[in-house]
Amino acid sequence: MEYKLIYTAYRDGLKEGKLLGLKCNQCGTYICPPRKVCPECQSEDLDIVELSGKGEILTFTVVQVPPEGFESPIAIATAKLDEGPWVVGNVEGVDPNSLTMDIIGKRFTVGYKEIPADYISGGDRMALTFKL
């Protein structure tokens, strides 16, 4: 059993401006972030693909007391990529406290933010970002 797309390759892709994911060869489902098996059919027959990195905001919340490594307040959104997977990320370039329901359905482009290690994590981390 092998992982087709491990975290370091996923992270390195983001640093190169690519959003990497997986495509299931059994049912055609796109997967992001990477997993060991397809969430739809549990197949391990997956191939690494480059996703468009574009999609639309489905919902959001504003966090006033964020985890270590983030500045308060932050807007966190759940979004759907054009290929289908749902991802979570930080909305950038907007004042979190001024967000309204108008953000839902807005188009975005995926980016990333590097977050330094904290006392709990096993090292540096990355968070997806959404630029409207």
N, C-alpha and C positions, 0 to 999 in steps of 0.2 A: 504494500500500500504506500503510495507516494502522494505528497501534496504537489499539485501542479503549479500553484502560485503561492509561494511563501511570502511572509510579511516583508522581508527585506527587498524582494523583487517588486512587490506592490509599492513600497515606499520609494524605491529608486525610480520607478516609473513616474510617480507623482513629481519627484524632483526634476525629471526630464520633461514635464508637461504632459504626461500621458496618464490617463486613468485606465489601469489594467483591470480586467475582470476575467470571468470564465464563461464559456458557452458549453452547455450540455449537448453532447452528440446524440443522446437518446431522445430528448424531448424538445430541444431547442431553447431552453430557458437560459437567460443571461443571469450571471451571478456576480454581485459586488456588494460588500467586500468579499474577498475570496473565502471559499470554504472547501472542505475535503470532499463533500458529496453534493449533488444537486438537491436543493430543498424540495423540488417538485416530485422527482422520481427516484431519488436516492442513488442514482448512477454515479460511478466514479469516472466515467468516460467523458472527461472534460478537456477543453482546449483553452489556452490563454488567448484572449482577444483584447484589442484596444477599444474602449468604449468612447462615445462621442464627448462625454464630460458635460453634456447639456441636459436640461430637464426643466421641471417645474416644481415650485414649492407646493406642498400639500397641507402642511400645518406648521406652527411654530410656537415657541414659548420664549419668554425673557427670563433669564436667570440672574437674580440679584446677588446671590452668594455662590459664585462658581467654584469649581475645584481648583486646586493649586495649579498655577501655570496660565490661568486665564484672568483677564481683567474684568471687573464688574462695571456695568452689566453686560451680558452677552446674549445675543439672539441665537437660539438653536432651532434649526428647522429639520423637519422630515420632508424629503423630496423624492420625486420619482424621476429616474433617468429616462431618457428617450427610449432606451432599449428595454426598460421595464423594471429593473431592480429599484428598491427603495433604499435610500442612504440618509444618514444623519450628518449634519455639518453646521458650522457657524456661519451666519449671514454677515457678510462684510460690507463696509461702505455705507451703512445706515446707522442712525441713532436707535439703538434697541428700544429705548423708552418712548420713541415716537411711532413705532410700528403699529399698524392696524390690520384688520382682516383683509385689507386691500392687497397685502403681500401674497395671499393665497392665489395660486395660479400664475404667479410671475415666473418668467423664464430666468434661468441662471446658467452660469458656467462654473464648473468645479475647479477649485484650487486647493491649496493645502497650507497649513500653518505648522511649523515645528514647535514642539513644546518641550522644554527641558525636563529632565528626569526629576521626580520628586522622591520623597522618602518611601513611597509605596511601590512605584513602578520599577520595572526591571531595566530601565534605561530611557533614552529619549523617546518621545512619542510624536505622533502626527495626528492632526485633525483635518478632516475635509472642510473646505470653506466654500461658500456659495456667493458669487458676485452677480448681482442683479443687472 
